[in-house]
Amino acid sequence: MNYLLVTHGTEGDVHPFVGIGVELVKRGHKVTLMTNALFARHAQRHGFDFVPIGTEEEFHREMNDPDIWKSRPGAKILGRWMLRSMPDQYQAIVDRFVPEQTAIVASGAALGARIAHETHQIPLTMIVLQPAILRSAYAPPIVAGSPAIPAWVPAPVIRAGIRMLDIYLDRIFFVREVNEFRARRGLPPIKRMTHEWWFSPQRVIAMFPDWYAPKQVDWPSQLLHAGFPLFDERSEDQSLPPEVQAFLDTGDAPIAFTPGSGMMQAHDFFVQATQACQLLGKRGVLLTRFTDQVPNSLPPEVRHFDYVPFSLLLPQCAALVHHGGIGTLSQAIMAGIPQLIMPLAYDQPDNVARLKRMGVADALLPKHFLAPALANKLSRLLNDKQVSQRCHHFAQLLHQAKPLETTCDLIEAVSR
């Protein structure tokens, strides 16, 4: 079987699909990765075919727009990105379709994949990385830019609010233009794109554990949990780069800081992180590929590295400070360390709420992300025995899971 893996976004969006592809190749399948040209290196490393959907220049232009990290303007940018990608996704899939030999594994934002499934009856599995995109009237997620819904609000009222939200999202995600594209291929129009349509009618896989976000009665019935993907490009025999290991070996476990792989407006984040380390008397590791975001002069107890696989780094760290991306937080859970989060947009506030309920994290809003407050929050997390116990408990749960194997079992069942 040739599996077409279709996604776009940052490293956090692409890594799970690469992990799925690696497992599918182990099972004797062919894999074609379809995403932005920036991520061709992943396909080359693992022997996948690769189809670029968008250029590196487009990726950096979108990521360099400060509005992408603001909830409402960011959603519009994402909507335009999805719309631009749709025709290329669709055509790339159709060009490679061989009946009974081709199947699609896609993110919900891959609109071209959903339409190709309809026009050519290609088996389709949708991957859901964040529970925040699964709306429920019984356990509503926290939507960035909107207030949290109190527990006492009745389900019918919440359902009415979801219907109103869908009208807004249909504009944000250009449903009129999507329907024009569909009409040219003989398909009927859709409404409420994000309510039901973009979910595969065959299989939806939630790549997070049920203890992180239990299935709700009004989620898609075809959804099954598989667990966090926990894939970060680490090979089985890989070790930390010598310069990273040397730094770790010269003192106490440091605090790691990352604003996310796509964040290009993080200079102040790293300034405050560095100052917080000095206030605490702790060592720090700053992680970003965008070196212009790092302060020109760092104290000897703080080091910058472009990229280090979290699965190798975090078990040797004391805590992780980050943006609240689900791939990042899952690696911190696996490492058994506390987390401090500065949520910006999208699913990040919802993830914060879930982690705080678990007792493994705290948060600071961007306007409060200043060194004294950061140092105070970190001190509490690092010295709280209950936080340490909760971190250990959830780490043990992840060590027992086999999420990529479970995911690929479910994918193969759809394409048989």
C-alpha positions as CSV (number, residue, x, y, z in Angstrom):
1,M,0.0,0.0,0.0
2,N,1.2,3.5,-0.8
3,Y,0.2,5.8,2.1
4,L,0.0,9.5,1.3
5,L,0.7,11.5,4.5
6,V,-0.7,15.0,4.1
7,T,-0.2,17.8,6.6
8,H,1.2,21.3,7.0
9,G,2.3,23.5,9.8
10,T,5.4,23.6,12.0
11,E,7.7,20.8,13.2
12,G,5.1,19.9,15.8
13,D,2.5,19.2,13.1
14,V,4.9,17.3,10.8
15,H,6.8,15.1,13.3
16,P,3.8,12.9,14.2
17,F,3.3,12.1,10.5
18,V,7.0,11.3,10.0
19,G,6.7,8.9,13.0
20,I,3.6,7.3,11.4
21,G,5.5,7.0,8.2
22,V,8.5,5.3,9.8
23,E,6.3,2.7,11.4
24,L,4.4,2.1,8.1
25,V,7.7,1.6,6.3
26,K,8.7,-1.0,8.9
27,R,5.5,-2.8,8.0
28,G,6.5,-3.0,4.3
29,H,4.4,-0.1,3.0
30,K,5.4,2.7,0.7
31,V,5.1,6.3,2.1
32,T,4.8,9.6,0.4
33,L,5.0,12.7,2.6
34,M,3.2,15.8,1.3
35,T,3.9,19.0,3.2
36,N,5.9,22.2,2.9
37,A,9.2,22.0,1.1
38,L,11.0,23.0,4.3
39,F,10.4,19.5,5.6
40,A,11.9,17.5,2.6
41,R,14.8,16.6,4.9
42,H,12.5,14.3,6.9
43,A,11.5,12.4,3.8
44,Q,15.1,12.1,2.6
45,R,16.2,10.8,6.0
46,H,13.6,8.1,6.2
47,G,13.4,7.1,2.6
48,F,9.9,8.5,1.9
49,D,8.8,9.9,-1.4
50,F,8.2,13.6,-1.0
51,V,5.8,16.1,-2.6
52,P,6.3,19.8,-1.7
53,I,3.1,21.6,-0.9
54,G,4.2,25.3,-0.7
55,T,7.7,26.7,-0.7
56,E,10.1,27.4,2.2
57,E,9.7,31.2,1.4
58,E,6.0,30.9,2.0
59,F,6.5,29.1,5.3
60,H,8.9,31.7,6.6
61,R,6.7,34.5,5.4
62,E,3.7,33.1,7.4
63,M,5.8,32.3,10.5
64,N,7.4,35.8,10.4
65,D,4.0,37.5,10.6
66,P,3.4,38.4,14.3
67,D,-0.3,38.1,13.8
68,I,0.0,34.3,13.4
69,W,0.4,34.0,17.1
70,K,-2.7,36.0,17.9
71,S,-5.9,34.0,18.0
72,R,-8.3,35.7,15.6
73,P,-5.9,37.2,13.0
74,G,-3.9,33.9,13.3
75,A,-6.9,31.9,12.4
76,K,-7.4,34.0,9.2
77,I,-3.8,33.4,8.3
78,L,-4.2,29.7,8.8
79,G,-7.4,29.7,6.7
80,R,-5.6,31.4,3.8
81,W,-2.8,28.9,4.1
82,M,-5.2,26.0,4.1
83,L,-7.0,27.4,1.0
84,R,-3.8,27.9,-0.9
85,S,-2.6,24.4,-0.2
86,M,-5.9,22.7,-1.1
87,P,-5.6,22.6,-5.0
88,D,-2.0,21.3,-4.8
89,Q,-2.9,18.7,-2.2
90,Y,-5.8,17.5,-4.2
91,Q,-3.9,17.2,-7.5
92,A,-0.9,15.6,-5.9
93,I,-3.1,12.9,-4.4
94,V,-5.2,12.3,-7.6
95,D,-2.0,12.0,-9.7
96,R,-0.7,9.3,-7.4
97,F,-3.9,7.4,-6.9
98,V,-4.0,3.7,-7.8
99,P,-7.2,1.9,-6.9
100,E,-6.8,-0.5,-4.0
101,Q,-3.1,0.5,-3.7
102,T,-3.4,4.0,-2.3
103,A,-4.7,5.4,1.1
104,I,-4.6,8.8,2.7
105,V,-3.5,9.8,6.2
106,A,-4.2,13.5,6.7
107,S,-4.6,16.3,9.2
108,G,-8.0,18.1,9.4
109,A,-6.4,21.2,7.8
110,A,-5.6,19.2,4.6
111,L,-8.8,20.1,2.8
112,G,-7.5,18.7,-0.5
113,A,-7.2,15.3,1.0
114,R,-10.8,15.3,2.3
115,I,-12.0,16.3,-1.2
116,A,-9.9,13.7,-2.9
117,H,-11.4,11.1,-0.6
118,E,-14.9,12.1,-1.9
119,T,-14.1,12.3,-5.6
120,H,-12.1,9.1,-5.9
121,Q,-13.2,7.1,-2.8
122,I,-9.7,6.8,-1.5
123,P,-9.5,5.4,2.0
124,L,-8.9,8.3,4.5
125,T,-7.7,8.4,8.0
126,M,-7.7,11.7,9.8
127,I,-5.2,12.4,12.5
128,V,-6.2,14.7,15.4
129,L,-3.3,16.0,17.4
130,Q,-5.1,18.4,19.7
131,P,-8.3,17.8,21.6
132,A,-9.1,21.5,21.3
133,I,-10.4,21.0,17.8
134,L,-13.0,18.4,19.0
135,R,-15.9,20.5,20.2
136,S,-18.3,19.2,22.8
137,A,-21.3,20.5,24.6
138,Y,-20.5,18.4,27.6
139,A,-16.7,19.1,28.0
140,P,-16.1,22.2,25.9
141,P,-12.4,22.9,25.2
142,I,-11.0,26.3,25.9
143,V,-10.9,28.3,22.6
144,A,-8.1,30.8,22.4
145,G,-9.4,34.3,22.4
146,S,-12.6,33.4,24.1
147,P,-13.5,33.0,27.8
148,A,-13.7,29.6,29.3
149,I,-17.3,28.2,29.5
150,P,-18.4,27.7,33.2
151,A,-19.4,24.2,34.1
152,W,-22.9,25.3,35.0
153,V,-23.8,26.4,31.5
154,P,-26.4,23.9,30.1
155,A,-25.4,21.7,27.1
156,P,-28.2,23.1,24.8
157,V,-26.8,26.6,25.3
158,I,-23.3,25.5,24.5
159,R,-24.5,23.7,21.3
160,A,-26.2,26.9,20.2
161,G,-22.9,28.7,20.8
162,I,-21.0,26.1,18.7
163,R,-23.5,26.6,15.8
164,M,-22.8,30.4,15.9
165,L,-19.0,29.7,16.1
166,D,-19.3,27.5,13.0
167,I,-20.8,30.4,11.0
168,Y,-17.8,32.5,11.9
169,L,-15.3,29.7,11.2
170,D,-16.9,29.0,7.7
171,R,-15.9,32.6,6.9
172,I,-12.4,32.3,8.4
173,F,-11.7,29.1,6.5
174,F,-13.2,30.3,3.2
175,V,-16.0,27.8,2.9
176,R,-17.4,29.7,-0.1
177,E,-14.1,29.2,-2.0
178,V,-13.9,25.6,-0.9
179,N,-17.5,25.0,-2.2
180,E,-16.5,26.6,-5.6
181,F,-13.6,24.1,-5.8
182,R,-16.0,21.3,-4.9
183,A,-18.6,22.3,-7.4
184,R,-16.1,22.1,-10.2
185,R,-15.6,18.5,-9.3
186,G,-19.3,17.6,-9.0
187,L,-19.6,17.7,-5.3
188,P,-22.4,19.4,-3.3
189,P,-21.7,22.4,-1.0
190,I,-20.9,22.0,2.7
191,K,-21.7,24.1,5.7
192,R,-20.1,24.0,9.2
193,M,-16.8,22.8,7.8
194,T,-15.1,22.3,11.1
195,H,-18.2,20.7,12.8
196,E,-18.3,17.4,11.0
197,W,-17.2,17.6,7.3
198,W,-13.4,17.8,7.8
199,F,-13.4,14.6,9.9
200,S,-13.0,11.4,7.8
201,P,-16.2,9.4,7.9
202,Q,-14.1,6.2,8.0
203,R,-11.6,6.7,10.9
204,V,-10.4,9.6,13.1
205,I,-7.4,8.9,15.3
206,A,-6.9,11.0,18.4
207,M,-3.1,11.1,19.0
208,F,-3.4,11.7,22.7
209,P,-4.4,9.4,25.6
210,D,-7.9,9.1,26.9
211,W,-6.7,10.2,30.3
212,Y,-5.6,13.5,28.8
213,A,-8.9,14.1,27.0
214,P,-11.6,11.4,27.4
215,K,-13.9,10.7,24.5
216,Q,-17.2,12.7,24.7
217,V,-20.6,11.4,23.6
218,D,-20.8,14.1,20.9
219,W,-17.3,13.5,19.4
220,P,-17.2,11.7,16.1
221,S,-18.3,8.1,16.7
222,Q,-15.5,6.9,14.4
223,L,-12.8,8.4,16.7
224,L,-10.4,6.2,18.6
225,H,-7.5,7.1,20.9
226,A,-4.0,6.0,20.1
227,G,-1.8,8.2,22.5
228,F,0.8,10.9,22.1
229,P,3.0,10.1,19.1
230,L,6.2,11.0,21.0
231,F,8.3,11.1,17.9
232,D,11.1,13.7,17.6
233,E,13.5,12.4,14.9
234,R,15.6,10.5,17.4
235,S,17.1,7.4,15.9
236,E,17.5,4.3,18.1
237,D,21.2,4.6,18.5
238,Q,21.4,8.4,18.6
239,S,23.0,10.2,21.5
240,L,23.1,13.9,22.4
241,P,25.6,16.1,20.5
242,P,28.9,16.2,22.4
243,E,28.6,20.0,23.1
244,V,25.1,19.5,24.6
245,Q,26.2,16.5,26.7
246,A,29.3,18.4,27.9
247,F,27.2,21.2,29.1
248,L,24.7,18.9,30.9
249,D,27.6,17.1,32.6
250,T,29.1,20.2,34.1
251,G,26.5,21.1,36.6
252,D,22.9,20.6,37.9
253,A,20.1,19.8,35.7
254,P,19.1,22.9,33.7
255,I,15.8,24.4,32.8
256,A,14.9,24.1,29.1
257,F,13.2,26.9,27.3
258,T,11.5,26.8,23.9
259,P,8.8,29.1,22.4
260,G,8.0,26.5,19.7
261,S,9.7,25.5,16.5
262,G,7.9,28.1,14.3
263,M,8.2,31.1,16.6
264,M,10.2,33.9,15.0
265,Q,9.3,36.7,17.5
266,A,10.8,35.2,20.7
267,H,13.7,37.6,21.6
268,D,12.0,38.8,24.7
269,F,11.0,35.3,25.7
270,F,14.7,34.3,25.8
271,V,15.7,37.6,27.5
272,Q,13.3,36.9,30.3
273,A,14.3,33.2,30.5
274,T,18.0,34.1,30.8
275,Q,17.2,36.6,33.6
276,A,15.0,34.1,35.4
277,C,17.8,31.6,35.4
278,Q,20.1,34.1,37.0
279,L,17.5,35.0,39.6
280,L,17.1,31.4,40.5
281,G,20.8,30.5,40.4
282,K,19.8,27.8,37.8
283,R,21.3,26.8,34.5
284,G,19.4,27.1,31.3
285,V,19.1,25.7,27.8
286,L,17.6,27.9,25.1
287,L,16.2,26.1,22.1
288,T,15.5,27.7,18.7
289,R,16.7,27.5,15.1
290,F,16.3,31.2,14.7
291,T,19.5,32.4,16.2
292,D,18.6,36.1,15.8
293,Q,16.0,35.6,18.6
294,V,18.7,34.7,21.2
295,P,20.4,37.5,23.2
296,N,23.8,38.5,21.8
297,S,25.5,37.8,25.1
298,L,24.6,34.9,27.4
299,P,26.0,34.1,30.9
300,P,28.1,31.0,31.1
301,E,25.3,29.1,32.9
302,V,22.9,29.5,30.0
303,R,23.5,28.0,26.6
304,H,21.8,28.1,23.2
305,F,21.3,25.1,20.9
306,D,19.5,25.1,17.6
307,Y,17.7,21.8,18.1
308,V,18.0,18.8,20.4
309,P,15.6,15.8,20.4
310,F,13.4,16.3,23.5
311,S,13.4,12.6,24.2
312,L,17.2,12.8,24.8
313,L,17.4,16.2,26.4
314,L,14.4,16.5,28.8
315,P,15.2,13.5,31.0
316,Q,18.3,15.4,32.0
317,C,16.5,18.7,32.7
318,A,14.8,20.0,35.8
319,A,11.8,21.6,34.0
320,L,10.6,22.8,30.6
321,V,9.2,26.3,29.8
322,H,7.4,26.5,26.5
323,H,4.4,27.7,24.5
324,G,2.0,24.8,25.1
325,G,2.2,22.9,21.9
326,I,1.0,19.3,22.3
327,G,4.1,17.6,20.9
328,T,6.3,19.6,23.3
329,L,4.1,19.0,26.4
330,S,3.9,15.3,25.7
331,Q,7.6,15.0,25.7
332,A,7.8,16.8,29.0
333,I,5.2,14.4,30.5
334,M,7.3,11.5,29.2
335,A,10.4,12.9,30.8
336,G,8.6,13.3,34.1
337,I,9.4,17.0,34.6
338,P,7.2,20.0,35.5
339,Q,6.2,22.5,32.9
340,L,5.6,26.2,32.9
341,I,3.7,27.4,29.8
342,M,3.2,30.8,28.1
343,P,0.2,30.1,25.9
344,L,-0.3,32.3,22.9
345,A,-3.1,31.0,20.6
346,Y,-4.9,28.0,19.0
347,D,-5.0,24.9,21.3
348,Q,-2.4,26.2,23.8
349,P,-4.8,27.6,26.5
350,D,-6.8,24.3,26.3
351,N,-3.6,22.3,26.9
352,V,-2.7,24.5,29.8
353,A,-6.0,23.8,31.5
354,R,-5.6,20.0,31.0
355,L,-2.0,20.1,32.4
356,K,-3.0,22.1,35.4
357,R,-5.8,19.7,36.2
358,M,-3.2,16.9,36.0
359,G,-1.1,18.8,38.6
360,V,2.1,18.9,36.5
361,A,2.2,22.5,35.2
362,D,1.5,26.2,35.7
363,A,1.2,29.1,33.3
364,L,2.0,32.7,32.7
365,L,0.2,34.9,30.1
366,P,2.5,36.6,27.7
367,K,2.0,40.0,29.3
368,H,3.1,38.5,32.7
369,F,6.1,36.6,31.3
370,L,8.7,38.6,33.1
371,A,11.8,37.2,34.8
372,P,10.6,37.8,38.5
373,A,7.3,36.1,37.9
374,L,8.9,33.4,35.8
375,A,11.4,32.6,38.6
376,N,8.7,32.6,41.2
377,K,6.5,30.1,39.3
378,L,9.5,27.9,38.5
379,S,10.6,27.8,42.1
380,R,7.2,26.7,43.2
381,L,7.1,23.9,40.6
382,L,10.6,22.7,41.3
383,N,10.0,22.5,45.1
384,D,6.5,21.0,45.2
385,K,6.7,17.3,46.1
386,Q,3.1,16.7,44.8
387,V,4.0,18.1,41.4
388,S,7.0,15.8,41.3
389,Q,4.8,12.8,42.2
390,R,2.2,13.7,39.6
391,C,4.9,14.1,36.9
392,H,6.3,10.6,37.8
393,H,2.8,9.1,37.7
394,F,2.0,10.3,34.2
395,A,5.4,9.5,32.9
396,Q,4.9,5.9,33.9
397,L,1.6,5.8,31.9
398,L,3.4,7.0,28.8
399,H,6.2,4.5,29.2
400,Q,3.7,1.7,28.9
401,A,2.1,2.9,25.7
402,K,2.8,2.1,22.0
403,P,1.1,4.9,20.3
404,L,2.6,4.7,16.8
405,E,2.0,1.0,16.6
406,T,-1.6,1.5,17.7
407,T,-2.1,4.3,15.2
408,C,-0.8,2.2,12.3
409,D,-2.9,-0.8,13.2
410,L,-6.0,1.5,12.9
411,I,-4.7,3.0,9.6
412,E,-4.2,-0.4,8.1
413,A,-7.7,-1.5,9.1
414,V,-9.2,1.4,7.1
415,S,-7.3,0.5,3.9
416,R,-7.8,-3.2,3.8
